[in-house]
Amino acid sequence: RDSNKPVCYLNYASKSPLHPTVQEAGCKAIHRPPWKRQQSEDQEVRHLFSSLIGAEGKDIAIMPSTAFAITFAANNVKKMVNDNKRKKIVLLQDQMNSAVYPWQYLVDDCNNGVELDIVPYPQKGETWTSAVIDRIDDTILVACLPPLHWSDGTLLDLVKIGEACGNHNVLLVIDATQAVGILPIDVSNIGPAVLASSVHKFLLGPVGMSLVYVSPTLHNLWEPLDQHGRSRVVEIDHPSSWDSAQNNMGPNGYSEEFARDARKFDSGGKSNNVLMPMVRAGLELATQVNARSAQNELKELCTPLLTWAVSKGFS
């Protein structure tokens, strides 16, 4: 309800209104002094998100946006370009721009034959899935794709695409913001290098965070996008020792040893004392949703509208 008037809100695919439970978590957090913040919240958020995508909490990084996550992936791919004959990056026509700009920048910055391979809209009788798989071969370095096209909702079968990418050693990067929490997603069946999801849609959280699966095969190979103490073993394992007064910095600077899991890729800055409890509350709600049942219910609701649209000449 809004101003005591009934409202039917249909645009969760853009931004979800905050559930009362999430609002309450935020209000409580505003009044909670920082020394009473629960240090376990970060790990709880990782665990809750991982349960939605068939992963483990240790494989989840916390970043400020999905654009940041895709830029993180592109920055690491850039280091692979010079020693690789693969030069193409597969994208969809009119894909969400935050999943495109990082690759545009990589192409401009490399200046050595790297190019975007943009898949056009499917022709009649064709699907995004078949169109993408037709592009996957040994010339492709990365495929950066969503589970569905953000502007019209047409689906991609990421399991089939993931299999094709695996057969050709193509890195698969997924912007799953439009899907996690409402569509079944299992990274063990897809095999992505990276899967990122902003929390402000079907994860029922506020704007300002993206939760990012990073394949454990990359934890020792890839580097974080920014450099800070929160991603280091010394601060994670011994937070009480992180005191400049104790003269911890040696002649070469501070300890450089990274966390041994996806926390290595967390963005810098302290965890937000208000945002994190709200994200956790949203995820607790999202994990109660059975995505397959939700899809069946949505299909039942939407079928009459789709039938009417087809009868009026829309396609």
ROFI-485315 format. One record per residue: y, x, z of N, C-alpha, C in turn; chain; residue number from 1; residue in one letter. Coordinates in steps of 0.1 Angstrom, whole numbers. Each point is the difference from the previous one (the first is absolute). Layout:
   n.Y   n.X   n.Z  ca.Y  ca.X  ca.Z   c.Y   c.X   c.Z chaine num residu
     Y     X     Z     Y     X     Z     Y     X     Z      A NUM      A
...
This chain:
   n.Y   n.X   n.Z  ca.Y  ca.X  ca.Z   c.Y   c.X   c.Z chaine num residu
   -12     8     0    12    -8     0    13     9     0      A   1      R
    10    -5    -6    13     7    -1    11   -11     3      A   2      D
     7     3    11    10    -9     5    -5   -14     1      A   3      S
   -12    -1     6    -7   -13     3    -3    -8   -12      A   4      N
     0     6   -12    -4    -7   -12   -13     6    -5      A   5      K
    -9    -9    -4   -13     6    -5     2     8   -13      A   6      P
    -6    11    -1     1     9   -11   -14     4    -5      A   7      V
    -2    -1   -13   -12     5    -6     3    13    -7      A   8      C
    -4    11     5     4    13    -5   -12     5    -9      A   9      Y
     2     3   -12   -11     4    -9     1    14    -5      A  10      L
    10     8     5     2    13    -6    -4    12     9      A  11      N
   -12    -1     6    -5    11     8    -2    12    -9      A  12      Y
    -3    -1   -13    -2    11    -8    13     8    -2      A  13      A
    11    -5     4    13     8     0     2     5    14      A  14      S
     1    -9    10     3     5    14    -5   -11     9      A  15      K
    -7     3    10    -5   -10     9    10    -3    11      A  16      S
     2   -13     4     8    -2    12    -7     5    12      A  17      P
     7     4    10    -6     5    12    -6   -11     8      A  18      L
   -13     2     3    -7   -10     9     6     1    14      A  19      H
     0   -11     7     5     0    14    -6    11     9      A  20      P
   -13     3    -2    -6    11     8     6    13    -4      A  21      T
     3     3   -12     7    12    -5    14     1     5      A  22      V
     7   -11     0    14    -1     5     0     3    15      A  23      Q
   -10    -5     7     0     2    15    -3    14     3      A  24      E
    -9     7    -8    -3    14     2    13     8    -2      A  25      A
     8    -3   -10    12     7    -2    10    -2    11      A  26      G
     2   -12     5     9    -3    10    -4     7    13      A  27      C
   -13     0     3    -4     8    12     2    15    -1      A  28      K
    -2     5   -12     2    14    -2    14     4     1      A  29      A
    10    -8    -4    14     3     1     4     2    14      A  30      I
    -6    -7     9     3     1    14    -9     9     8      A  31      H
    -9     6    -7    -9    10     7     5    14     0      A  32      R
     2     6    11     5    14     0    -9     9    -7      A  33      P
     5    11    -7    -8     8    -8   -11     7     8      A  34      P
     2     3    13   -11     7     7   -12    -9     3      A  35      W
     2   -13    -3   -12   -10     2    -7    -3   -13      A  36      K
     4     7   -10    -7    -3   -13   -14     5     1      A  37      R
    -9    -8    -6   -14     3     0    -3    10   -11      A  38      Q
    -4    12     4    -3    10   -10   -12    -3    -9      A  39      Q
    -8   -10     4   -12    -3    -7     4   -10   -12      A  40      S
    12    -5    -1     4    -9   -10    -3     5   -14      A  41      E
     4    13    -3    -2     5   -13   -15     0    -4      A  42      D
    -8     4     9   -15     0    -3    -5   -14    -2      A  43      Q
     5    -9     8    -5   -14    -2     4    -6   -13      A  44      E
    12     4    -5     5    -4   -13    -9     6   -11      A  45      V
    -3    12     1    -9     7    -9   -14    -7    -1      A  46      R
    -5    -3    12   -13    -6     1     0   -14    -6      A  47      H
    10    -8     3     1   -14    -5     1     0   -15      A  48      L
     8     8    -6     2     1   -14   -13     5    -7      A  49      F
    -6    10     6   -12     5    -6   -11   -10    -1      A  50      S
    -1    -9    10   -10   -11     0     2   -10   -11      A  51      S
    12    -1    -6     3    -9   -11    -4     6   -13      A  52      L
    -2    13    -1    -3     7   -13   -13     7     0      A  53      I
    -8    -1    10   -13     6     1     1    15     2      A  54      G
    10     5     8     2    14     2    -2     3    15      A  55      A
     4    12     4     1     4    14    14     3     4      A  56      E
     3    -2    12    14     3     5     5    14    -3      A  57      G
    -9    10     1     3    14    -2     5     3   -14      A  58      K
    -2   -10    -9     4     2   -14    13    -7    -4      A  59      D
     7    -5    10    12    -8    -2    12     8     4      A  60      I
    10     1    -9    13     6     3    10   -11     1      A  61      A
    11     3     8    11    -9     2    12     5    -7      A  62      I
     6    -8    -9    11     5    -8    11   -11    -1      A  63      M
    12     3    -3    11   -10     0    -1   -11   -11      A  64      P
    -6     4   -11     0    -9   -12   -12     4    -9      A  65      S
    -3   -10    -9   -11     4   -10     6     9   -10      A  66      T
    13    -1    -3     6    10    -9    -1    14     5      A  67      A
     2     2    13    -2    12     7   -15     5    -2      A  68      F
    -9    -9     1   -15     3    -1    -3     4   -14      A  69      A
     5    -7   -10    -3     4   -14     7    13    -3      A  70      I
    12     3     5     7    12    -2    -8    12     6      A  71      T
    -6    -3    12    -9    10     7   -11     4    -9      A  72      F
    -6   -11    -7   -12     3    -9     5     8   -12      A  73      A
    11    -4    -6     5     6   -12     4    15     3      A  74      A
     5     3    12     4    13     3   -12     9     1      A  75      N
   -11    -5     5   -13     8     1    -6     1   -14      A  76      N
     0   -10    -8    -5     1   -14     8    10    -8      A  77      V
    12     1     3     9    10    -8    -6    14     1      A  78      K
    -5     3    12    -6    13     2   -13     3    -8      A  79      K
    -6   -11    -5   -12     1    -7     2     1   -15      A  80      M
    13    -3    -5     2    -1   -14    -1    13    -8      A  81      V
     5    11     5     0    12    -8   -14     5    -2      A  82      N
    -9    -2     9   -14     5    -2    -9   -11    -5      A  83      D
     5   -10    -7    -8   -11    -4     3    -4   -14      A  84      N
   -10    -2    -8     2    -5   -14     3   -15    -1      A  85      K
    -2    -7    11     3   -14     0    15    -2     2      A  86      R
     6    -8    -9    14    -1     0     6   -14     1      A  87      K
    -9   -10     1     5   -14    -1    -1    -7    13      A  88      K
     9    -9     3     1    -8    12     0   -15    -5      A  89      I
   -10    -7     4    -2   -14    -5     8    -9    10      A  90      V
     8    -9    -6     7   -10     7     0   -13    -8      A  91      L
     3   -11     6     1   -13    -7    14    -3    -5      A  92      L
     1    -7   -11    13    -4    -5     7    -9    11      A  93      Q
    13     3     3     7    -7    10    -6     0    14      A  94      D
    -7    10     3    -5     2    13    12     1    10      A  95      Q
    -3    -3    13    10     1    10     7    14     0      A  96      M
    13     0     0     7    13    -3    -2    11    11      A  97      N
    -3    -4    12    -3    10    11   -13     8    -3      A  98      S
    -8    -6    -8   -12     7    -4     1     7   -14      A  99      A
    12     0    -6     2     6   -13    10    12     1      A 100      V
    11    -2     8    10    10     1    -5    14     4      A 101      Y
    -9     1    10    -5    13     3    -7     7   -11      A 102      P
    -7    -7    -9    -7     6   -11    10     4   -11      A 103      W
    10    -9    -2    11     4    -9     6    13     4      A 104      Q
     3     1    12     6    13     5    -9    12    -2      A 105      Y
   -13    -2     2   -10    10    -2     0     5   -14      A 106      L
     0   -10   -10     1     3   -14    12     8    -3      A 107      V
    12    -4     4    12     6    -3     1    14     6      A 108      D
    -6     2    12     0    12     8    -9    11    -6      A 109      D
   -12    -5    -5   -10    10    -4     4     6   -14      A 110      C
     4    -8    -9     4     5   -13   -11     8    -7      A 111      N
   -12    -4     1   -11     8    -6   -11    -9    -6      A 112      N
     5   -11    -6   -10    -9    -7    -5   -11     8      A 113      G
     3    -1    13    -4   -12     8     7   -12    -5      A 114      V
    -7   -11    -1     6   -12    -6    -6   -13     7      A 115      E
     8   -10    -1    -4   -13     5    -9    -7   -11      A 116      L
   -11    -6     4    -8    -8   -10     1   -14     5      A 117      D
     9    -8    -5     3   -13     5    -9   -11    -8      A 118      I
    -8    -7     8    -9   -10    -6     8   -13    -3      A 119      V
     0    -4   -12     8   -13    -3    -7   -12     5      A 120      P
     8   -11     0    -6   -13     4   -13    -3    -8      A 121      Y
   -10    -5     7   -13    -3    -8     3   -10   -11      A 122      P
    -8     2   -11     0   -10   -11    -9   -11     4      A 123      Q
     0   -11    -8    -8   -11     2   -15     4     0      A 124      K
    -7    -4    10   -14     4     1    -2    13     7      A 125      G
    11     7     4    -1    13     7     5    -2    14      A 126      E
    -4     9     9     5     0    14     6    13     3      A 127      T
     8     1    11     5    12     5   -11    10     2      A 128      W
   -11    -5     6   -11     9     3    -6     7   -12      A 129      T
    -3    -7   -10    -5     6   -12    10     9    -7      A 130      S
    12    -4     0    11     8    -6     1    13     7      A 131      A
     0     0    13     1    13     8   -12     8    -2      A 132      V
   -12    -5     1   -12     8    -2    -1     6   -14      A 133      I
     5    -7   -10     0     6   -13     9    13    -1      A 134      D
    10     1    10     8    12     0    -5    11     8      A 135      R
   -10    -2     9    -5    10     9   -10     9    -8      A 136      I
     5    13    -1    -9    10    -6     4    14     6      A 137      D
    -4    10    -6     2    14     6    14     5    -2      A 138      D
     9    -8    -7    14     5    -1     8    -6    11      A 139      T
    -5    -9     8     7    -7    11     0     8    13      A 140      I
    11     3     6     1     7    13     0   -10    11      A 141      L
     8   -11    -1     2   -10    10     1   -14    -6      A 142      V
    -6    -9     7     2   -15    -3     7    -5    13      A 143      A
    12    -5    -1     7    -6    11     1   -15    -3      A 144      C
    -7    -8     7    -2   -14    -3     0    -9    12      A 145      L
     3   -13    -2     0   -10    11   -13    -8    -1      A 146      P
    -4    -8    10   -11    -9    -2     3   -12    -8      A 147      P
    13    -3    -2     5   -11    -8    14     4    -5      A 148      L
     4    -5   -12    13     2    -4    10    -8     8      A 149      H
    10     7     5     9    -6    10     8   -12    -5      A 150      W
     3     0   -14     9   -11    -5    -7   -13    -3      A 151      S
   -13     1    -4    -7   -12    -3   -14    -2     6      A 152      D
    -4     9     9   -12    -2     7   -13     2    -7      A 153      G
     0     5   -12   -12     2    -7    -8    12     6      A 154      T
   -13    -2     2    -8     9     8    -5    12    -8      A 155      L
    -3    11     7    -7    11    -5   -12     2     8      A 156      L
   -11     3    -6   -13     3     7     0    14     4      A 157      D
     4     4    12     2    14     4   -14     6     2      A 158      L
   -10    -8     3   -13     6     2    -5     6   -14      A 159      V
     1    -8   -11    -3     5   -13     9    12    -4      A 160      K
    13    -2     2     9    11    -3    -3    13     8      A 161      I
    -3    -2    13    -3    11     8   -12     8    -5      A 162      G
   -10    -8    -4   -12     6    -6     3     9   -12      A 163      E
     8    -6    -9     4     7   -12     8    13     4      A 164      A
     9    -1     9     8    11     5   -10    11     5      A 165      C
    -9    -4     8   -10     9     6    -8     7   -10      A 166      G
    -4    -7   -11    -8     6   -10     8    11    -8      A 167      N
    13    -1     0     8     9    -7     9     9     9      A 168      H
    -3     0    13     7     8     9    15    -2     0      A 169      N
     4   -13    -1    14    -4    -1     4    -5    14      A 170      V
    11     5     5     5    -4    13     6   -14    -1      A 171      L
    -5    -9     9     5   -14     0     9    -2    12      A 172      L
    13    -4    -3    10    -2    11     3   -15    -1      A 173      V
     0    -7    11     1   -15     0    12    -4     9      A 174      I
     8    -8    -6    10    -8     7    -5   -14     3      A 175      D
    -5    -1    12    -8   -13     4     9    -9     8      A 176      A
    13     1    -1     9    -8     8    -2   -15    -2      A 177      T
    -3    -4   -13    -1   -14    -3   -14    -5     4      A 178      Q
    -9     8     5   -14    -4     2    -6     1    14      A 179      A
     3    10     7    -7     2    13     4   -11    10      A 180      V
   -10    -6     5     3   -11     9    -3   -14    -6      A 181      G
    -1     0   -13    -2   -13    -7   -11     1   -11      A 182      I
    -3    12    -4   -11     3   -10   -10     9     7      A 183      L
   -13    -2    -3    -9    10     5     2    14    -6      A 184      P
     1    10     8     2    14    -4    -9     9     8      A 185      I
    -8     8    -7    -9    10     7     1    13    -7      A 186      D
     6    10     6     2    13    -6   -13     7    -3      A 187      V
   -11    -4     8   -13     7    -3    -6    -4   -13      A 188      S
     4   -12    -5    -4    -5   -13     9     4   -12      A 189      N
    12     4     4    10     3   -11     2    15    -1      A 190      I
     0     8    11     1    14    -1    14     5    -4      A 191      G
    11    -5     6    13     5    -3     3    13     7      A 192      P
     9     8    -6     6    11     7     9    -4    11      A 193      A
     9   -10    -4    10    -6     9     0   -15    -3      A 194      V
     2    -7    11     2   -15     0    11    -3    10      A 195      L
    11    -5    -5    12    -3     9     3   -14     0      A 196      A
     4    -5    12     4   -14     1    12    -2     9      A 197      S
    11    -5    -5    11    -3     9    -4   -12     9      A 198      S
     6    -1    12    -5    -9     9     7   -14     0      A 199      V
    10    -2    -8     9   -12     1    -5   -11    -9      A 200      H
   -12     0    -5    -5   -11    -8   -12    -6     8      A 201      K
   -12     2    -5   -11    -7     6    -5     7    12      A 202      F
     6    11     4    -3     6    13     9    -6    11      A 203      L
     9    -9    -4     8    -8     9    10     8     9      A 204      L
     3    12    -4     9     8     8    15     0    -6      A 205      G
     9     7     7    13     1    -5     1    11   -10      A 206      P
    12     1    -7     2    11   -10     1    13     7      A 207      V
    -3    11    -7     2    13     6   -12     9     2      A 208      G
   -12    -4    -5   -11     8     2   -10    -2   -11      A 209      M
    -7    11    -3   -12    -1    -9   -12     7     6      A 210      S
   -11    -6     0   -12     6     6    -9     5   -12      A 211      L
    -4    13     1    -5     7   -12   -13     6     3      A 212      V
   -10    -4    -7   -14     6     0     1    13    -9      A 213      Y
    -5    11     6    -1    12    -8   -14     5     1      A 214      V
    -7     1   -11   -14     4    -1    -2    12     9      A 215      S
   -11     0     8    -2    12     8    -3    13    -8      A 216      P
    -4    -2   -12    -2    12    -9    13     7    -3      A 217      T
    11    -6     3    13     6    -3     7     5    13      A 218      L
    -5    -2    11     7     3    13     3    15     1      A 219      H
    -9     8    -5     2    15     1     6     6   -13      A 220      N
     2    -8   -10     5     5   -13    15    -4    -2      A 221      L
     4   -12     4    13    -5    -3    10     4    12      A 222      W
    13     0    -3    10     3     9     9   -13     3      A 223      E
     5    -1    12     9   -11     2    13     1    -8      A 224      P
     7   -11    -1    13     0    -8    11     6     8      A 225      L
     0    -2    13    10     7     9    -6     8    11      A 226      D
     7     9     6    -5     9    10     6    -3    13      A 227      Q
    -8    -1    11     4    -4    13   -11     2    10      A 228      H
     3    -2    13    -9     4    10   -11   -11     2      A 229      G
     3   -13    -3    -9   -10     3   -14     1    -7      A 230      R
     0     7   -11   -12     2    -8    -8    12     4      A 231      S
     5     7    10    -6    13     4    -9    -2    13      A 232      R
   -11     8     0    -9     0    11     7     2    14      A 233      V
     9     9     0     6     4    13     7   -12     6      A 234      V
     6    -9    -8     7   -12     6    -9   -11     2      A 235      E
   -11    -2    -8    -9   -11     1    -9     3    12      A 236      I
    -6    12     1    -9     3    11     6     4    13      A 237      D
    12     5     0     7     5    12    14    -5     0      A 238      H
     3   -13     0    14    -4     0     8     5    11      A 239      P
    -6     1    12     8     4    11     5    15    -1      A 240      S
    -7     8    -8     4    14    -2    11     2   -10      A 241      S
     4   -11    -7    10     1   -10    14     0     6      A 242      W
     4    12     5    12     1     8     6    13    -4      A 243      D
    12     0    -6     6    12    -5     4    10    12      A 244      S
     1    -6    12     3     8    11   -11    10     3      A 245      A
   -12    -3    -4   -12     8     2    -1    11   -10      A 246      Q
     9     1    -9     0    12   -10   -12     0    -8      A 247      N
    -4   -12    -6   -12    -2    -7     1     7   -14      A 248      N
    12     2    -5     1     5   -14    -1    15    -1      A 249      M
   -10     4    -8    -3    14    -2     9     7   -10      A 250      G
    -2    12    -4     8     7   -10     0    -7   -14      A 251      P
   -11    -7    -3    -2    -6   -13     4   -15     1      A 252      N
     5    -5    11     3   -14     2   -10    -7     9      A 253      G
    -1   -13    -2   -10    -8     8   -14     0    -6      A 254      Y
    -9    -4     7   -14    -1    -5     0    -9   -12      A 255      S
    -8     4   -10     0    -7   -13   -13    -8    -2      A 256      E
    -9     0    10   -13    -7    -2     2   -15     0      A 257      E
    -4    -6   -11     1   -14    -2   -10    -8     7      A 258      F
     2   -13     2   -10    -9     5   -12     1    -9      A 259      A
   -12    -3     5   -12     1    -8    -4   -13    -7      A 260      R
     9    -9    -1    -2   -13    -7    12    -5    -7      A 261      D
     1   -12    -3    11    -5    -8    13     0     8      A 262      A
     0     2    13    13     1     7     8    12    -5      A 263      R
    -7     9    -6     7    11    -7    11    -4   -10      A 264      K
    -2   -12    -5     9    -5   -11    10   -10     6      A 265      F
     0    -3    12    10    -9     6    14     5    -3      A 266      D
     9    -9    -3    14     4    -2     6     4    13      A 267      S
    11     7    -1     7     6    12     8   -11     8      A 268      G
     5     4    11     7    -9     9    -9    -7    10      A 269      G
     6    -3    12    -8    -6    10    -4   -14    -5      A 270      K
   -12    -5     5    -4   -14    -3    10    -9     5      A 271      S
     3   -11    -8    10    -9     4    -5    -9    11      A 272      N
     8     0    11    -4    -7    13     0   -15    -2      A 273      N
     7    -5   -10     0   -15    -2    -9    -4   -12      A 274      V
     0     8   -11    -8    -3   -12   -15     1     3      A 275      L
    -4    10     7   -15     2     2    -7   -12     7      A 276      M
     6    -5    11    -7   -12     6     0   -12    -9      A 277      P
    10    -1    -8     1   -12    -9   -11     2   -11      A 278      M
    -2    12    -5   -10     3   -10   -14    -3     5      A 279      V
    -2     5    13   -13    -3     6    -2   -14     2      A 280      R
    10    -8     4    -2   -15     2    -4    -6   -13      A 281      A
     7     4   -11    -3    -6   -13   -14     3    -5      A 282      G
    -4    13     2   -13     4    -4   -11    -8     8      A 283      L
     3    -2    13   -10    -8     8    -2   -14    -6      A 284      E
    11    -6    -5    -1   -13    -6    -8     2   -14      A 285      L
     4    10    -8    -6     2   -13   -15     2     1      A 286      A
    -4     7    10   -15     3     1    -8   -12     4      A 287      T
     7   -11     3    -7   -13     3    -3    -8   -12      A 288      Q
     7     4   -11    -2    -7   -13   -12     5    -7      A 289      V
    -8    -9    -5   -11     3    -8     5    -1   -15      A 290      N
     1    12    -6     7     0   -13    -8    -8   -11      A 291      A
   -13     1     1    -8    -8   -10     2   -15     2      A 292      R
     0    -5    12     2   -14     3    14    -4    -4      A 293      S
    10     9     2    14    -3    -3     1    -1   -15      A 294      A
    -7     9    -8     1    -1   -15    -6   -13    -5      A 295      Q
   -11    -5     7    -6   -12    -5     9   -12     3      A 296      N
     7     0    12     9   -10     3    12     0    -9      A 297      E
     5    12    -3    12     1    -9    -4    -5   -14      A 298      L
   -12     3    -5    -5    -5   -13     0   -15     0      A 299      K
    -5    -6    10     0   -15     1    14    -6    -1      A 300      E
     9     7     7    14    -5     1     7     1   -14      A 301      L
    -3    12    -6     8     3   -12    -6    -6   -13      A 302      C
   -13    -3     0    -7    -5   -13     7   -12    -6      A 303      T
     4   -10     8     7   -11    -7    13     4    -7      A 304      P
     8     9     7    12     5    -6    -3     8   -13      A 305      L
   -10     8     0    -4     8   -12    -4    -9   -11      A 306      L
    -8   -10     4    -5   -10   -11    12    -7    -6      A 307      T
    10    -4     8    12    -7    -5     7    10    -9      A 308      W
     2    13     4     7     9    -8    -6     3   -14      A 309      A
   -13     1     0    -7     2   -13     2   -12    -9      A 310      V
     0   -12     6     1   -13    -8    14    -1    -6      A 311      S
    10     7     6    14     0    -5     3    12    -9      A 312      K
   -11     8    -3     2    11    -9     3    13     6      A 313      G
     0     1    13     2    13     7   -13     8     0      A 314      F
     1    13     0   -12     8     0     2    12     9      A 315      S
